[in-house]
């Protein structure tokens, strides 16, 4: 089996169960620990509990790893069962005593909402960091990916400077790793990563979670809460872009990125884009322990089947694509265009629906006797191949795209 160990942080695998209802209090952390992740983040205390999630459009998609969106829903809110720092530390002690010792316990310090509320929040965060260090946490997390981070409660903040200040403040009072969870909304995510790095962050976690107004057309019956944290599988490419661009710019800070991981495929994408770890958030809350176990097992299987011996081999492997040269880009484009131009409609499969002709903007497709016929005017753009419902228009595009990499041994 592939070795999933993240050596830099001595983690048994790259999965981090994110701060969420699935990690609120010792009971939920111990329940989540049944998936045997590399780390679990004990959720911030004192900010309420309960609520729920909305998975759209098909709620079953999360169990099947299919595309889905996620947002907060209107569920029963309750008071947080942990009312004081002393109780919070007691939960840390209990978790450390009962949880498998090879699973790391990260503990959240403070909460972004403390800042606009005012008061002596900085002193509170410093006290929490010191007490949680003594309580036996393996790492401290600063949670800066709350939706709407750039403007909260009518107050505007210099987000990147705030990240720097808070990271440096906590870094100065603990010997533990300081993990900084960052937004990709309402800020310059690369700049935020740079500022967290400058302040001494041990790892950064760019995570997709936007303010959004999502609703059903019958809006009176919709579940989603306007302005709630919005994400889902559609967010993964955005997170991967942030990771890959940071790596392209030479930022080497370890990452625990997350967003849209409802199956092993998006977990693999985040890791292959250059993140050393990957967060499991909505999928744990909405899919439960079984989903978390399945994702870890499926990633291991994927690595075995594709020749990835360990995390060093997997991490950043797709950066060869992101950083490909202009020469390779041009060659791949030419290969695909040639494959499209050379492929002719299969008359046995063509049903004469006319979709191909409808999306051809170069007059290269004619409908004759209810069959599609391609002319020499075809430039190989590929629109018609995308809409053919029967496969009558088919080209080996994957081989055409891969060939320039294969011949260079990449």
KOLMARLUM-933556 format. One line per 4 residues: their letters; for each residue x, y, z of C-alpha. Coordinates in steps of 0.25 Angstrom, whole numbers, plus 5000, padded with zeros to 4 digits. Layout:
N
A> X,Y,Z | ...
! end
This chain:
410
XXXX> 5000,5000,5000 | 5004,5014,4998 | 5011,5022,5009 | 5001,5033,5013
XXXX> 5010,5039,5024 | 5012,5054,5024 | 5027,5053,5029 | 5028,5068,5032
XXXX> 5017,5068,5043 | 5018,5053,5046 | 5004,5051,5042 | 4999,5037,5038
XXXX> 4992,5042,5026 | 4989,5056,5020 | 4975,5057,5024 | 4971,5068,5034
XXXX> 4957,5068,5040 | 4954,5083,5040 | 4948,5091,5051 | 4933,5089,5049
XXXX> 4921,5083,5057 | 4928,5069,5054 | 4939,5074,5064 | 4931,5082,5074
XXXX> 4935,5077,5088 | 4942,5064,5092 | 4930,5054,5088 | 4930,5059,5074
XXXX> 4945,5059,5072 | 4946,5045,5078 | 4935,5041,5068 | 4942,5047,5056
XXXX> 4955,5040,5061 | 4949,5027,5056 | 4953,5031,5042 | 4967,5031,5046
XXXX> 4971,5044,5040 | 4985,5051,5041 | 4979,5062,5050 | 4966,5067,5056
XXXX> 4963,5082,5059 | 4956,5084,5072 | 4945,5095,5069 | 4946,5109,5075
XXXX> 4938,5110,5088 | 4927,5120,5092 | 4921,5123,5078 | 4909,5114,5078
XXXX> 4906,5101,5072 | 4895,5093,5065 | 4890,5098,5051 | 4892,5089,5039
XXXX> 4896,5089,5025 | 4889,5089,5011 | 4895,5080,5000 | 4890,5084,4986
XXXX> 4884,5080,4977 | 4884,5065,4980 | 4887,5062,4995 | 4891,5048,4991
XXXX> 4902,5054,4983 | 4911,5055,4995 | 4911,5040,4997 | 4914,5037,4983
XXXX> 4925,5048,4981 | 4917,5055,4971 | 4917,5070,4968 | 4909,5078,4979
XXXX> 4909,5091,4986 | 4909,5093,5001 | 4903,5104,5009 | 4899,5107,5023
XXXX> 4884,5103,5026 | 4874,5108,5036 | 4875,5097,5047 | 4873,5097,5062
XXXX> 4883,5106,5068 | 4888,5103,5083 | 4897,5109,5092 | 4912,5104,5092
XXXX> 4913,5093,5103 | 4927,5099,5106 | 4926,5112,5113 | 4940,5115,5118
XXXX> 4954,5113,5114 | 4956,5104,5126 | 4945,5095,5121 | 4951,5095,5107
XXXX> 4965,5091,5113 | 4958,5080,5120 | 4952,5075,5107 | 4967,5075,5101
XXXX> 4972,5067,5113 | 4961,5057,5111 | 4963,5056,5096 | 4978,5054,5098
XXXX> 4975,5043,5108 | 4965,5035,5099 | 4969,5038,5085 | 4979,5029,5077
XXXX> 4992,5035,5081 | 4997,5035,5066 | 4985,5045,5062 | 4989,5060,5064
XXXX> 4980,5069,5071 | 4980,5083,5066 | 4972,5093,5075 | 4966,5106,5070
XXXX> 4970,5119,5077 | 4960,5130,5077 | 4950,5133,5066 | 4950,5144,5055
XXXX> 4937,5149,5060 | 4944,5153,5073 | 4950,5164,5066 | 4939,5173,5062
XXXX> 4932,5171,5075 | 4944,5179,5081 | 4949,5177,5095 | 4962,5171,5099
XXXX> 4962,5160,5089 | 4977,5160,5087 | 4979,5157,5102 | 4969,5146,5101
XXXX> 4975,5139,5089 | 4989,5140,5096 | 4983,5134,5109 | 4976,5123,5101
XXXX> 4989,5120,5093 | 4997,5118,5106 | 4987,5110,5113 | 4984,5101,5101
XXXX> 4999,5098,5100 | 5000,5094,5114 | 4988,5085,5112 | 4995,5077,5102
XXXX> 4990,5081,5088 | 4999,5077,5077 | 4997,5090,5069 | 4989,5103,5069
XXXX> 4980,5107,5058 | 4976,5122,5055 | 4963,5122,5048 | 4963,5133,5037
XXXX> 4954,5127,5026 | 4940,5132,5032 | 4931,5137,5020 | 4932,5152,5018
XXXX> 4945,5153,5025 | 4949,5166,5018 | 4936,5173,5023 | 4930,5168,5036
XXXX> 4919,5175,5044 | 4920,5188,5036 | 4935,5189,5039 | 4946,5188,5028
XXXX> 4959,5182,5032 | 4973,5181,5025 | 4972,5166,5025 | 4986,5162,5021
XXXX> 4992,5171,5032 | 4982,5165,5042 | 4987,5151,5038 | 5001,5156,5040
XXXX> 4999,5162,5054 | 4991,5151,5059 | 5000,5140,5054 | 5012,5147,5060
XXXX> 5005,5149,5073 | 5002,5135,5075 | 5015,5130,5069 | 5022,5138,5081
XXXX> 5015,5131,5092 | 5015,5116,5088 | 5026,5106,5083 | 5015,5098,5076
XXXX> 5012,5099,5061 | 5003,5110,5057 | 4994,5106,5046 | 4987,5118,5039
XXXX> 4974,5115,5032 | 4972,5126,5021 | 4961,5131,5012 | 4961,5132,4997
XXXX> 4949,5142,4997 | 4950,5157,5000 | 4965,5157,5000 | 4977,5155,4992
XXXX> 4980,5140,4996 | 4994,5140,4991 | 4997,5152,4999 | 4990,5146,5011
XXXX> 4999,5134,5010 | 5012,5142,5009 | 5008,5150,5021 | 5005,5138,5029
XXXX> 5018,5132,5025 | 5025,5145,5029 | 5019,5144,5042 | 5024,5130,5045
XXXX> 5012,5121,5041 | 5016,5106,5041 | 5005,5104,5031 | 4994,5111,5023
XXXX> 4981,5106,5019 | 4974,5114,5008 | 4960,5109,5008 | 4948,5112,4999
XXXX> 4936,5118,5007 | 4929,5130,5002 | 4917,5139,5006 | 4906,5135,4996
XXXX> 4891,5136,4994 | 4887,5122,4989 | 4872,5118,4989 | 4862,5110,4982
XXXX> 4853,5117,4972 | 4841,5114,4982 | 4849,5123,4991 | 4839,5122,5003
XXXX> 4843,5108,5005 | 4858,5108,5002 | 4867,5103,5013 | 4880,5111,5011
XXXX> 4882,5123,5020 | 4885,5136,5012 | 4900,5140,5013 | 4904,5127,5019
XXXX> 4917,5120,5017 | 4916,5115,5002 | 4925,5105,4996 | 4925,5091,4989
XXXX> 4932,5083,4978 | 4931,5095,4969 | 4941,5102,4978 | 4952,5092,4977
XXXX> 4958,5098,4964 | 4959,5111,4971 | 4966,5106,4983 | 4976,5098,4974
XXXX> 4979,5111,4966 | 4983,5118,4979 | 4991,5106,4983 | 4998,5105,4969
XXXX> 5000,5120,4968 | 5007,5121,4982 | 5016,5109,4978 | 5019,5116,4964
XXXX> 5023,5128,4972 | 5033,5120,4981 | 5025,5120,4993 | 5029,5107,5000
XXXX> 5020,5108,5013 | 5013,5095,5016 | 4998,5095,5013 | 4986,5089,5018
XXXX> 4976,5094,5007 | 4962,5090,5006 | 4949,5092,4999 | 4939,5083,4992
XXXX> 4945,5070,4996 | 4933,5061,4995 | 4941,5049,4990 | 4956,5045,4988
XXXX> 4957,5051,4974 | 4957,5065,4979 | 4965,5062,4991 | 4975,5056,4981
XXXX> 4974,5069,4973 | 4977,5078,4984 | 4989,5070,4988 | 4994,5069,4974
XXXX> 4993,5084,4972 | 5004,5085,4983 | 4997,5085,4997 | 5003,5075,5007
XXXX> 4990,5073,5014 | 4975,5074,5011 | 4963,5078,5020 | 4951,5070,5022
XXXX> 4940,5079,5026 | 4926,5079,5020 | 4927,5064,5016 | 4929,5060,5030
XXXX> 4917,5069,5035 | 4908,5064,5024 | 4914,5051,5021 | 4918,5045,5034
XXXX> 4929,5036,5039 | 4927,5026,5027 | 4929,5036,5017 | 4942,5040,5023
XXXX> 4947,5026,5024 | 4944,5024,5009 | 4951,5036,5005 | 4964,5032,5012
XXXX> 4963,5017,5007 | 4960,5022,4992 | 4972,5031,4992 | 4981,5020,4996
XXXX> 4975,5011,4985 | 4977,5022,4975 | 4991,5024,4979 | 4994,5009,4978
XXXX> 4987,5008,4964 | 4995,5020,4958 | 5008,5017,4964 | 5009,5028,4975
XXXX> 5018,5021,4985 | 5016,5032,4996 | 5012,5046,4998 | 5025,5052,4993
XXXX> 5022,5046,4979 | 5007,5051,4979 | 5009,5065,4985 | 5010,5075,4974
XXXX> 5011,5065,4963 | 5000,5073,4955 | 5009,5086,4955 | 5016,5080,4943
XXXX> 5003,5083,4936 | 5001,5097,4943 | 5015,5101,4939 | 5016,5095,4925
XXXX> 5024,5103,4915 | 5019,5111,4904 | 5025,5100,4894 | 5017,5089,4901
XXXX> 5004,5097,4902 | 5005,5100,4887 | 5008,5086,4883 | 4996,5081,4892
XXXX> 4987,5091,4885 | 4991,5086,4871 | 4989,5072,4875 | 4975,5074,4880
XXXX> 4971,5082,4868 | 4977,5072,4858 | 4969,5060,4865 | 4956,5068,4864
XXXX> 4958,5072,4850 | 4962,5057,4846 | 4950,5051,4853 | 4937,5049,4844
XXXX> 4923,5047,4849 | 4920,5032,4850 | 4907,5030,4842 | 4903,5018,4849
XXXX> 4902,5026,4862 | 4897,5039,4857 | 4882,5041,4860 | 4881,5054,4852
XXXX> 4878,5063,4865 | 4886,5075,4858 | 4893,5079,4871 | 4906,5079,4865
XXXX> 4902,5088,4853 | 4895,5097,4863 | 4908,5100,4871 | 4917,5101,4859
XXXX> 4922,5115,4856 | 4930,5112,4844 | 4919,5106,4835 | 4927,5092,4835
XXXX> 4915,5083,4838 | 4903,5080,4829 | 4891,5072,4831 | 4889,5063,4819
XXXX> 4878,5052,4820 | 4877,5054,4835 | 4892,5051,4837 | 4903,5060,4840
XXXX> 4914,5062,4830 | 4927,5070,4833 | 4933,5079,4822 | 4947,5084,4820
XXXX> 4943,5097,4827 | 4945,5090,4841 | 4956,5097,4849 | 4956,5087,4860
XXXX> 4950,5095,4871 | 4943,5084,4878 | 4929,5090,4881 | 4922,5079,4873
XXXX> 4929,5068,4880 | 4924,5073,4894 | 4909,5073,4890 | 4908,5060,4882
XXXX> 4898,5051,4890 | 4902,5038,4884 | 4917,5038,4882 | 4915,5039,4867
XXXX> 4926,5050,4868 | 4938,5044,4876 | 4953,5047,4876 | 4964,5042,4885
XXXX> 4966,5055,4892 | 4973,5049,4904 | 4984,5043,4896 | 4986,5055,4888
XXXX> 4987,5064,4901 | 4997,5054,4908 | 5006,5051,4896 | 5015,5064,4898
XXXX> 5017,5060,4913 | 5020,5045,4910 | 5030,5048,4899 | 5038,5057,4909
XX> 5037,5047,4920 | 5028,5056,4929
! end
